[in-house]
Amino acid sequence: MNAIAPPLNPTNPAGIGGTPHEFVWNWKQQAHTVVYETLGQGSPVLLLPAFSTVSTRSEMRGLAERLSTQFQVWAMDWLGFGESDRPSIDYRSAVYHQLLQDFVRSQFDTPVAVIAAGHAAGYVMQLASMQPAVWSKIVLVAPTWRGPLPTMGANQQVAGVVRETVRSPLLGQALYKLNTVPSFLNLMYRRHVYTNIEKLTPEFIQQKYRITQRPGARFAPAAFVTGTLDPAQNRDEFLQNFQSLSVPLMLVISEQAPPGSKAEMEVIAAQPNVQSQRLPGSLGLHEEYAAEVAAIALPFLTTN
């Protein structure tokens, strides 16, 4: 493993309770700061949060705390999300394919285990297909590959109009604000993310709301919601990354996921060489049921 970059302020509560660091990444001749965090000692395990309006490495905290008893956990904020830079670039799937490839290559000298939630799964699997020796083991938690608007049936033209509207200076900021007020976040969590609504306390929702209020916060989420960050254009393209897979893979299916998303998880489970287990929960399974996910992941990661 390469030397870790100098630590940032370790008292920041927005992470997983470890030591934050900066990875300076160059994209199209522009330098951007990507924040990641380490916790524990031992062999590394990389945690990749799901893409969403409130995406942040802190959603991996419960999982990180449990895994750090046996591993050194690494958790990253994707560019445009969390505490990483949020530049107004043209966010596309190519950005994240390259970011993940560059981050892993620069930080790890040997194959590393990875746990990916939501859309992060598609980026992990594409890299696995291109460079099988990058990963030692893969855990996919409630994986997705299609953004909210395409899932609801919006075509590319409609999605593109929405994306550019949200990116616009005045109307876009107003539209983004409507979709990130605490009441709307609460509604979305009840519908698609959490199954136990008692966990959606005012403090929890306020914490999520603060994530949405950083400068430049609307650009990457707008790309995600409209499908611009989808790691594949269709199911066949997504499933190609599972063909001839040589890396052990565990799939954790969320039983209460939206029907369309769960159907895609079932298709993955039917692929050769994919182990799968099921847990209660929806698209926020990795955060809401962190203890249960860890109970599946730990034996898988520690078995030769």
C-alpha positions as CSV (number, residue, x, y, z in Angstrom):
1,M,0.0,0.0,0.0
2,N,1.2,3.5,-0.8
3,A,1.8,6.2,1.8
4,I,-1.3,7.8,2.9
5,A,-1.7,11.6,2.3
6,P,-1.3,13.9,5.3
7,P,-4.4,13.8,7.5
8,L,-7.1,16.5,7.7
9,N,-8.9,17.6,10.8
10,P,-9.8,14.2,12.5
11,T,-12.6,15.8,14.7
12,N,-14.9,16.4,11.7
13,P,-18.2,14.5,12.4
14,A,-19.1,14.1,8.8
15,G,-17.1,10.9,8.2
16,I,-16.7,7.4,9.7
17,G,-14.9,8.3,12.9
18,G,-11.4,7.8,11.5
19,T,-8.7,10.0,10.0
20,P,-9.7,12.1,6.9
21,H,-7.2,12.6,4.0
22,E,-7.1,14.3,0.7
23,F,-6.5,12.8,-2.7
24,V,-5.8,15.4,-5.4
25,W,-7.2,14.1,-8.7
26,N,-6.6,15.7,-12.1
27,W,-9.5,15.6,-14.6
28,K,-9.1,17.4,-17.9
29,Q,-6.2,19.4,-16.7
30,Q,-8.0,20.6,-13.6
31,A,-7.1,19.5,-10.0
32,H,-9.9,18.4,-7.7
33,T,-9.7,17.3,-4.1
34,V,-11.4,14.0,-3.2
35,V,-11.7,13.4,0.6
36,Y,-11.3,9.9,1.9
37,E,-10.9,8.5,5.4
38,T,-9.2,5.6,7.1
39,L,-10.2,3.7,10.2
40,G,-8.6,0.7,11.9
41,Q,-5.6,-1.5,11.1
42,G,-4.9,-4.5,8.9
43,S,-5.7,-5.4,5.3
44,P,-7.6,-2.6,3.5
45,V,-11.2,-2.7,2.6
46,L,-12.6,0.1,0.4
47,L,-16.1,1.4,1.1
48,L,-17.9,3.2,-1.6
49,P,-21.2,5.0,-0.8
50,A,-24.2,5.1,-3.0
51,F,-24.9,8.0,-5.3
52,S,-27.8,10.2,-4.1
53,T,-28.6,13.8,-3.3
54,V,-27.2,13.2,0.2
55,S,-24.3,10.9,-0.7
56,T,-21.5,10.9,1.8
57,R,-19.0,8.5,3.2
58,S,-20.7,9.0,6.6
59,E,-23.5,6.7,5.5
60,M,-20.9,3.9,5.7
61,R,-20.0,4.7,9.3
62,G,-21.9,1.8,11.0
63,L,-20.3,-0.7,8.6
64,A,-16.9,0.9,8.9
65,E,-16.9,0.7,12.7
66,R,-17.7,-3.0,12.6
67,L,-15.2,-3.9,9.9
68,S,-12.4,-1.8,11.5
69,T,-12.0,-4.4,14.2
70,Q,-10.3,-6.7,11.6
71,F,-9.4,-4.4,8.7
72,Q,-8.2,-1.0,7.8
73,V,-11.3,0.6,6.3
74,W,-11.1,3.2,3.6
75,A,-14.2,5.3,2.8
76,M,-14.3,7.8,0.0
77,D,-16.6,10.8,-0.9
78,W,-17.2,10.7,-4.6
79,L,-16.3,13.9,-6.5
80,G,-19.3,16.3,-6.3
81,F,-20.6,14.7,-3.2
82,G,-19.9,14.7,0.6
83,E,-16.8,16.7,1.6
84,S,-15.0,16.3,-1.8
85,D,-14.9,19.2,-4.2
86,R,-18.1,20.0,-6.0
87,P,-17.0,21.7,-9.2
88,S,-19.5,22.7,-11.9
89,I,-18.0,20.2,-14.4
90,D,-19.9,18.1,-16.9
91,Y,-20.6,15.1,-14.7
92,R,-20.7,11.9,-16.7
93,S,-20.1,8.3,-15.9
94,A,-16.7,8.6,-17.5
95,V,-15.7,10.9,-14.6
96,Y,-16.3,8.3,-12.0
97,H,-14.9,5.3,-14.0
98,Q,-11.6,7.2,-14.2
99,L,-11.7,8.5,-10.7
100,L,-12.1,5.0,-9.2
101,Q,-9.4,3.6,-11.4
102,D,-7.0,6.3,-10.5
103,F,-7.7,6.3,-6.8
104,V,-7.3,2.5,-6.5
105,R,-4.1,2.5,-8.6
106,S,-2.6,5.3,-6.6
107,Q,-3.5,4.1,-3.1
108,F,-3.1,0.3,-3.2
109,D,-0.2,-1.9,-4.4
110,T,-2.1,-5.2,-4.1
111,P,-5.6,-6.3,-4.8
112,V,-8.1,-4.8,-2.3
113,A,-11.5,-5.8,-1.0
114,V,-14.3,-3.5,-1.8
115,I,-17.9,-2.9,-0.6
116,A,-20.0,-0.8,-2.9
117,A,-23.6,0.4,-2.4
118,G,-26.1,1.5,-5.0
119,H,-24.6,2.9,-8.3
120,A,-21.1,2.4,-6.9
121,A,-21.6,-1.2,-7.8
122,G,-21.6,-0.6,-11.5
123,Y,-18.3,1.3,-11.3
124,V,-16.7,-1.5,-9.3
125,M,-17.8,-4.1,-11.7
126,Q,-16.6,-2.3,-14.8
127,L,-13.2,-2.0,-13.2
128,A,-13.3,-5.7,-12.3
129,S,-14.1,-6.5,-15.9
130,M,-11.2,-4.3,-17.2
131,Q,-8.6,-5.1,-14.6
132,P,-9.6,-8.3,-12.7
133,A,-6.5,-8.1,-10.4
134,V,-7.6,-4.8,-8.9
135,W,-10.1,-6.4,-6.4
136,S,-9.5,-9.3,-4.1
137,K,-13.2,-9.6,-3.1
138,I,-16.3,-7.7,-4.0
139,V,-19.5,-7.1,-1.9
140,L,-22.4,-5.3,-3.6
141,V,-25.1,-4.0,-1.3
142,A,-28.5,-3.2,-2.9
143,P,-26.7,-2.4,-6.2
144,T,-28.4,-0.3,-8.9
145,W,-27.4,0.9,-12.4
146,R,-30.3,3.1,-13.5
147,G,-31.0,6.6,-12.1
148,P,-34.3,7.7,-10.7
149,L,-35.7,9.5,-13.7
150,P,-34.9,6.7,-16.2
151,T,-36.3,4.2,-13.7
152,M,-39.6,6.2,-13.8
153,G,-39.6,6.0,-17.6
154,A,-38.3,9.4,-18.5
155,N,-36.5,9.4,-21.9
156,Q,-33.1,10.8,-22.5
157,Q,-34.4,14.1,-23.9
158,V,-36.6,14.8,-20.9
159,A,-33.9,13.8,-18.5
160,G,-31.4,16.1,-20.3
161,V,-33.8,19.0,-20.0
162,V,-34.2,18.4,-16.3
163,R,-30.4,18.1,-15.8
164,E,-29.6,21.4,-17.6
165,T,-32.4,23.2,-15.8
166,V,-31.0,22.2,-12.4
167,R,-27.6,23.3,-13.5
168,S,-28.8,26.7,-14.5
169,P,-27.9,29.5,-12.0
170,L,-31.3,30.8,-10.7
171,L,-34.1,28.4,-11.7
172,G,-31.8,25.5,-11.1
173,Q,-31.0,26.5,-7.6
174,A,-34.7,27.1,-6.8
175,L,-35.6,23.7,-8.2
176,Y,-32.8,22.0,-6.3
177,K,-33.9,23.8,-3.1
178,L,-37.5,22.4,-3.5
179,N,-36.1,18.9,-3.8
180,T,-33.8,19.1,-0.7
181,V,-36.0,20.7,1.9
182,P,-36.2,18.5,5.0
183,S,-39.8,17.6,4.4
184,F,-39.0,16.3,0.9
185,L,-35.9,14.4,2.1
186,N,-38.1,12.7,4.8
187,L,-40.6,11.7,2.1
188,M,-37.9,10.2,-0.1
189,Y,-36.4,8.3,2.8
190,R,-39.8,6.9,3.7
191,R,-40.5,5.8,0.1
192,H,-37.2,4.4,-1.1
193,V,-34.4,4.4,1.4
194,Y,-35.3,3.4,4.9
195,T,-37.9,0.9,6.1
196,N,-38.0,1.8,9.8
197,I,-39.4,5.3,9.8
198,E,-38.7,5.7,13.5
199,K,-35.1,6.1,12.6
200,L,-36.0,9.2,10.5
201,T,-35.7,11.6,13.4
202,P,-35.6,15.4,12.9
203,E,-31.9,15.3,13.8
204,F,-31.2,12.6,11.2
205,I,-33.1,14.5,8.5
206,Q,-31.3,17.7,9.5
207,Q,-28.0,16.0,9.1
208,K,-28.9,14.9,5.6
209,Y,-30.2,18.3,4.8
210,R,-26.8,19.9,5.7
211,I,-25.1,17.6,3.2
212,T,-27.2,19.2,0.4
213,Q,-26.3,22.8,1.3
214,R,-22.6,23.0,0.4
215,P,-21.6,25.3,-2.5
216,G,-22.0,23.5,-5.8
217,A,-24.1,20.8,-4.2
218,R,-26.6,20.5,-7.0
219,F,-24.4,19.6,-10.0
220,A,-23.5,16.0,-9.4
221,P,-26.9,15.0,-7.9
222,A,-28.6,16.5,-10.9
223,A,-26.5,14.2,-13.1
224,F,-27.3,11.2,-10.9
225,V,-31.1,11.8,-10.8
226,T,-31.3,12.2,-14.6
227,G,-29.3,9.0,-15.3
228,T,-26.2,10.8,-16.6
229,L,-24.1,8.9,-14.0
230,D,-25.6,5.5,-14.8
231,P,-22.6,3.1,-15.1
232,A,-24.3,1.3,-18.0
233,Q,-26.8,2.1,-20.7
234,N,-28.9,-1.0,-20.4
235,R,-29.1,-4.3,-18.4
236,D,-27.1,-6.3,-20.9
237,E,-24.2,-3.9,-20.8
238,F,-24.3,-3.9,-17.0
239,L,-24.4,-7.7,-16.8
240,Q,-21.5,-8.1,-19.2
241,N,-19.2,-7.1,-16.3
242,F,-20.3,-10.2,-14.4
243,Q,-19.3,-12.5,-17.2
244,S,-16.2,-14.7,-16.6
245,L,-15.8,-13.1,-13.2
246,S,-12.7,-14.4,-11.4
247,V,-13.1,-12.4,-8.2
248,P,-15.3,-13.7,-5.3
249,L,-18.5,-11.7,-5.2
250,M,-21.2,-11.4,-2.5
251,L,-24.5,-9.7,-3.4
252,V,-26.7,-8.4,-0.6
253,I,-30.3,-8.0,-1.8
254,S,-32.6,-5.6,0.0
255,E,-36.0,-7.3,0.4
256,Q,-38.0,-4.0,0.5
257,A,-36.3,-2.2,-2.4
258,P,-38.6,-0.6,-5.0
259,P,-39.9,-3.4,-7.3
260,G,-37.8,-2.3,-10.3
261,S,-34.6,-2.1,-8.4
262,K,-35.2,-5.4,-6.7
263,A,-35.9,-7.1,-10.0
264,E,-32.4,-5.9,-11.2
265,M,-30.8,-7.3,-8.0
266,E,-32.5,-10.7,-8.7
267,V,-31.0,-10.7,-12.2
268,I,-27.6,-10.2,-10.8
269,A,-28.1,-13.0,-8.2
270,A,-28.8,-15.4,-11.1
271,Q,-25.4,-14.7,-12.7
272,P,-22.7,-17.4,-12.5
273,N,-20.2,-17.2,-9.6
274,V,-22.4,-14.7,-7.6
275,Q,-23.1,-15.6,-4.0
276,S,-26.2,-13.8,-2.6
277,Q,-28.0,-13.2,0.7
278,R,-31.1,-11.2,1.6
279,L,-31.8,-8.7,4.3
280,P,-34.7,-6.5,5.3
281,G,-34.3,-2.9,4.0
282,S,-34.5,-0.8,0.9
283,L,-31.9,1.3,-1.0
284,G,-30.3,2.5,2.2
285,L,-29.6,-1.0,3.4
286,H,-25.9,-0.4,3.9
287,E,-26.7,2.4,6.4
288,E,-29.9,1.4,8.1
289,Y,-28.9,-2.3,8.6
290,A,-25.1,-1.8,8.9
291,A,-24.8,-4.5,11.6
292,E,-26.6,-7.1,9.5
293,V,-24.6,-6.2,6.4
294,A,-21.3,-6.4,8.4
295,A,-22.4,-9.9,9.7
296,I,-22.6,-11.0,6.1
297,A,-19.5,-9.2,4.9
298,L,-17.0,-10.1,7.7
299,P,-17.1,-13.9,7.2
300,F,-17.0,-13.5,3.4
301,L,-14.0,-11.1,3.6
302,T,-12.1,-13.3,6.0
303,T,-12.6,-16.7,4.3
304,N,-9.8,-17.8,1.9
